[in-house]
Amino acid sequence: MTPLCGTALGIDLLNNPDLVSTDSAISFVTALWFWMTSQPPKPACHNAIRESGFGMTISIINGGLECGANASLEGRQKAQNRINVYLDFCQRLGVSPGDNLSC
């Protein structure tokens, strides 16, 4: 992700990857870039949550670790914890969490 993100943002993250963790503005724009940019063959998280549900965002970000038959018990629990936090935020904001919450 870093070379593509850095190129898209005009930041040399390939030679300066620590900028993502040490510069708050760069941390923010790289997170936003990841959220809005597809990770082929997966769609962008933004499109996934709008079209496929919250579960697809888990699959995009940590799919190999938390989703599917190869996910460990720990991975599946992390996914469930993420779903629980999402549901809590939705309740606090008074919005529907939508369908397809798990991956």
C-alpha positions, 0 to 999 in steps of 0.5 A: 500500500505505501508506494501507491499511497505515497505516489497518490498523495505526492509524499515519498513514503517508500523512503520515509514510511515512518512519516505515517506514524510520526506525522499526524496530518500524514497519518490522517490522509493515508488513512483516508486514502486507504478508506477511499481507495480499492485494494484489488480485488476488493473494493474501497472500504467506503464503497463496501460499507455503503453497498455491501455492509460493515462486514466487507470492511473487515474482510478488506482490512483483515480478511485473511486473519479474521474472515473465512475458514482459515481465520483463527478463533482469535481472529474471529473474536477480533472481528466480533469485537469490531462488530460490537464496537460498530454497533455501539457507535451506531446506537449512540449516533441513532443510526441503523447499522445496516445488514451484513455485519460479519465477514 
